[in-house]
Amino acid sequence: MSSDALSEEASVQFKENGCLRTFVLNRPKKLNVVNREMLERLRPKIEEWASQDLVGVIAATGNGRAFCAGGDVASVVEDCASPETLPRAIEFFQREFELDYILAAMPKPYIAIMDGITLGGGVGLCANASFRIATENSTFAMPETKIGYCPDVGASFFLSRADGQVGTYLGLTGETISGRAIFEHGFATHFVPSWRIPALMERVASLWNPTHQQIDALIEDHRDDNIPNELTSPLVGSIRAALDSAFRYDSVEKIMEHLANLSEKSPHENIRDWAKKTLDILYLRSPTSLKVALYSIREGEELNIATAFCRGEASKDFYEGVDKVVVKKLRDERPNWQPNTIGEVSDDFIQTSFFPGPVTTEGSWPRLSIPEWLKKMDSKVADPMIYGLPTEGEIKEIVEGSHKSSGSTALTLDEVIEKFETRKKGKAGVRQRKCATEEDKQLGKKWLKWIH
């Protein structure tokens, strides 16, 4: 494997091997947190690779125990403190979002290897990759509400499209899922043991002009052989039903009210405990961030949100949160959020401060700059779940008969599994995506019935 002129100490390493081009995030002591220098190195190299015919696949990985633990928010907040450096802070988010878009929209196959801690800005580098590989070492979270900020880097896209209200829950609480659960919830397309990754990438490098389908099959060949009979995520069963029920609202107040009711009145101890724990977590988060995060997941407009937080005119919570959580590392102590409670943060304030609508003043709200070559290709972000497990939405359509491939008759569980295993080409994990069944006593068959 050959490298370019960058040294082993460079913050990003670029490697070439056959048709494969790999960028390696290389700040292991900082958990590969992305700073301005790394963004400046990455974008021109990615654009160069994307335009070269000899490049068949682009991959991303990290050195050490993290893929990427986010963006360098400590430096961003430093820049926010002065009117002279404030434009640098806003530009950081603008450049970060542009890179994420390029990685999502470029036509070449892109493999993101989340072998380790993957948080915030690190999720942005991989969330819309064609192939997202989780391992037993992977941890995944969007923890921005912990620091008085808001899930960004495309979170309004991928969190809003997660099954049920799992994305809303993760975005507001900042809680972590790990290992196989990342794959089960669709944030990874494959689960591969860490020790198999080197051999997998050597196989990928040996391909000539590979297709997405070839790469999908190759990754599937290196999957974990020990497939559990049941889902491993804690966010399943009765907990998942309670989660979907509580986080379905478009109001943080109603979410917290529903959780409070569950914590006191649910007949099930595990639901009461989960609801109380979730309420305690939300209490630690910035009230402003919670409201902005919920609006963002429902509405989008992430660069406007980042700009508003950087300016600090609407809320100083970003400065306060980064200082307490990132700089001083007081992670179990509630920062001095202002306003201090959800009730003090009005919906009108959130709407006018963070979602200004159409730009009326030139330069007041920045916009992403998409490279001309990408515009000319009329490229767009592909469905990030095309090579992942079937979503609950897909399963529901098949069961109810509304899917384009559905027939006119009800299906048994075995028939639905067979249909999806055919559609997903024998993908491991399909059988664990179970639904409730209802027996037709007259015919002695169990037809599948969708129960949410």
Backbone hydrogen bonds, N-H to C=O, Kabsch-Sander energy under -0.5 kcal/mol:
donor,donor_aa,acceptor,acceptor_aa,energy
2,S,16,E,-1.9
4,D,14,F,-1.4
10,A,7,S,-1.5
13,Q,24,V,-2.5
15,K,22,T,-2.8
16,E,2,S,-2.9
17,N,20,L,-2.4
19,C,205,A,-1.7
20,L,17,N,-2.4
21,R,57,V,-2.2
22,T,15,K,-2.3
23,F,59,A,-2.4
24,V,13,Q,-3.0
25,L,23,F,-0.6
25,L,61,T,-2.5
26,N,11,S,-3.2
30,K,27,R,-1.5
31,L,28,P,-1.4
32,N,27,R,-3.0
33,V,30,K,-1.3
34,V,70,G,-2.8
39,L,35,N,-1.9
40,E,36,R,-2.2
41,R,37,E,-1.7
42,L,38,M,-2.6
43,R,39,L,-2.0
45,K,41,R,-1.0
46,I,42,L,-2.8
47,E,43,R,-2.6
48,E,44,P,-2.1
49,W,45,K,-2.7
50,A,46,I,-2.6
51,S,47,E,-1.0
51,S,48,E,-0.7
52,Q,48,E,-0.5
52,Q,49,W,-1.3
55,V,52,Q,-0.9
56,G,19,C,-2.2
56,G,54,L,-0.7
57,V,19,C,-2.0
58,I,109,P,-2.4
59,A,21,R,-2.7
60,A,111,I,-2.4
61,T,23,F,-2.0
63,N,25,L,-2.7
67,F,117,I,-1.8
68,C,117,I,-2.0
69,A,31,L,-2.0
72,D,34,V,-2.2
73,V,71,G,-2.1
76,V,72,D,-1.6
77,V,73,V,-2.7
78,E,74,A,-1.7
79,D,75,S,-2.0
80,C,76,V,-1.8
81,A,77,V,-0.9
81,A,78,E,-0.8
82,S,79,D,-1.0
85,T,82,S,-0.5
86,L,82,S,-1.6
88,R,85,T,-0.9
89,A,85,T,-1.3
90,I,86,L,-2.0
91,E,87,P,-2.5
92,F,88,R,-1.8
93,F,89,A,-1.4
94,Q,90,I,-2.1
95,R,91,E,-3.0
96,E,92,F,-2.4
97,F,93,F,-2.7
98,E,94,Q,-2.0
99,L,95,R,-2.1
100,D,96,E,-2.2
101,Y,97,F,-2.2
102,I,98,E,-2.4
103,L,99,L,-2.5
104,A,100,D,-1.8
105,A,101,Y,-2.4
106,M,102,I,-2.1
111,I,58,I,-2.6
112,A,110,Y,-0.5
112,A,131,F,-2.9
113,I,60,A,-2.5
113,I,111,I,-0.6
114,M,112,A,-0.8
114,M,133,I,-2.4
115,D,113,I,-1.4
116,G,114,M,-1.9
117,I,65,R,-1.8
118,T,139,T,-2.3
119,L,68,C,-2.3
120,G,141,A,-1.8
122,G,119,L,-3.0
123,V,120,G,-0.9
124,G,120,G,-1.6
125,L,121,G,-1.0
126,C,123,V,-1.3
127,A,123,V,-2.8
129,A,126,C,-1.9
131,F,110,Y,-2.2
133,I,112,A,-2.8
133,I,131,F,-0.5
134,A,132,R,-0.6
134,A,190,H,-2.6
135,T,114,M,-0.6
138,S,135,T,-1.5
139,T,116,G,-1.6
140,F,177,I,-2.9
141,A,118,T,-1.5
146,K,143,P,-1.7
147,I,144,E,-1.5
148,G,145,T,-0.8
149,Y,144,E,-2.2
155,A,152,D,-2.2
157,F,154,G,-1.6
158,F,154,G,-2.1
159,L,155,A,-2.5
160,S,155,A,-0.7
161,R,157,F,-0.7
162,A,159,L,-1.0
166,V,163,D,-2.1
169,Y,165,Q,-2.4
170,L,166,V,-2.6
171,G,167,G,-2.5
172,L,168,T,-2.2
173,T,169,Y,-2.5
174,G,170,L,-2.0
177,I,140,F,-2.3
179,G,138,S,-2.8
181,A,178,S,-1.7
182,I,179,G,-1.2
183,F,179,G,-0.7
184,E,180,R,-2.4
185,H,181,A,-2.0
186,G,183,F,-1.4
187,F,182,I,-1.6
188,A,182,I,-1.2
189,T,132,R,-1.9
190,H,132,R,-1.9
192,V,134,A,-2.3
196,R,193,P,-1.8
197,I,193,P,-0.5
197,I,194,S,-1.4
200,L,196,R,-2.2
201,M,197,I,-2.6
202,E,198,P,-1.8
203,R,199,A,-2.0
204,V,200,L,-2.3
205,A,201,M,-2.3
206,S,202,E,-1.2
207,L,204,V,-1.5
209,N,207,L,-0.5
215,I,211,T,-2.0
216,D,212,H,-2.5
217,A,213,Q,-2.1
218,L,214,Q,-2.1
219,I,215,I,-2.7
220,E,216,D,-2.2
221,D,217,A,-1.6
222,H,218,L,-0.7
222,H,219,I,-1.1
223,R,220,E,-1.3
224,D,191,F,-1.4
227,I,225,D,-1.3
236,V,234,P,-1.2
239,I,236,V,-1.1
240,R,236,V,-0.9
241,A,237,G,-2.1
242,A,238,S,-2.1
243,L,239,I,-2.6
244,D,240,R,-2.8
245,S,241,A,-1.9
246,A,242,A,-2.5
247,F,243,L,-2.7
248,R,245,S,-0.5
249,Y,246,A,-0.6
255,I,251,S,-2.0
256,M,252,V,-2.6
257,E,253,E,-2.3
258,H,254,K,-2.4
259,L,255,I,-2.2
260,A,256,M,-2.4
261,N,257,E,-2.1
262,L,258,H,-2.3
263,S,259,L,-2.6
264,E,260,A,-1.1
265,K,261,N,-2.9
266,S,262,L,-1.7
269,E,267,P,-0.5
272,R,268,H,-2.2
273,D,269,E,-2.7
274,W,270,N,-2.1
275,A,271,I,-2.7
276,K,272,R,-2.3
277,K,273,D,-2.4
278,T,274,W,-2.5
279,L,275,A,-2.3
280,D,276,K,-2.4
281,I,277,K,-2.0
282,L,278,T,-2.4
283,Y,279,L,-2.0
284,L,280,D,-1.1
284,L,281,I,-0.6
285,R,281,I,-0.8
285,R,282,L,-0.6
286,S,145,T,-1.6
290,L,286,S,-2.5
291,K,287,P,-1.9
292,V,288,T,-2.6
293,A,289,S,-3.1
294,L,290,L,-2.1
295,Y,291,K,-2.3
296,S,292,V,-2.7
297,I,293,A,-2.5
298,R,294,L,-1.7
299,E,295,Y,-2.8
300,G,296,S,-2.2
305,I,301,E,-1.4
306,A,302,E,-2.6
307,T,303,L,-2.3
308,A,304,N,-2.3
309,F,305,I,-2.4
310,C,306,A,-2.3
311,R,307,T,-2.3
312,G,308,A,-1.4
314,A,308,A,-0.5
320,E,316,K,-2.3
321,G,317,D,-3.2
322,V,147,I,-0.5
322,V,318,F,-2.1
323,D,319,Y,-2.1
324,K,320,E,-2.2
325,V,321,G,-2.9
326,V,321,G,-0.6
326,V,322,V,-1.3
327,V,322,V,-2.5
328,K,323,D,-2.7
330,L,324,K,-3.4
331,R,329,K,-1.4
333,E,330,L,-1.0
337,W,335,P,-2.0
344,E,341,T,-1.0
345,V,342,I,-1.7
346,S,344,E,-0.8
350,I,346,S,-1.8
351,Q,347,D,-2.5
352,T,348,D,-2.5
353,S,349,F,-2.2
354,F,350,I,-2.2
355,F,350,I,-0.6
355,F,351,Q,-1.3
362,E,360,T,-0.5
364,S,361,T,-2.2
365,W,361,T,-0.5
370,I,368,L,-0.7
374,L,371,P,-0.6
375,K,371,P,-1.7
376,K,372,E,-2.6
377,M,373,W,-1.0
378,D,375,K,-1.5
379,S,374,L,-1.5
382,A,104,A,-0.7
386,I,383,D,-1.7
388,G,385,M,-1.2
395,I,391,T,-2.2
396,K,392,E,-2.7
397,E,393,G,-2.1
398,I,394,E,-2.1
399,V,395,I,-2.7
400,E,396,K,-2.9
401,G,397,E,-1.1
402,S,397,E,-1.6
403,H,397,E,-1.6
406,S,403,H,-2.0
413,L,446,K,-0.7
416,V,412,T,-2.1
417,I,413,L,-2.5
418,E,414,D,-2.4
419,K,415,E,-2.0
420,F,416,V,-2.3
421,E,417,I,-2.8
422,T,418,E,-1.8
423,R,419,K,-2.4
424,K,420,F,-2.9
425,K,422,T,-1.0
426,G,421,E,-3.6
427,K,424,K,-0.5
430,V,427,K,-1.2
432,Q,429,G,-0.9
433,R,430,V,-1.7
434,K,432,Q,-1.6
438,E,447,W,-2.8
440,D,445,K,-4.1
441,K,439,E,-1.0
444,G,440,D,-2.0
445,K,440,D,-1.3
447,W,438,E,-1.4
447,W,445,K,-0.8
448,L,411,L,-3.4
449,K,436,A,-1.4
451,I,449,K,-0.5
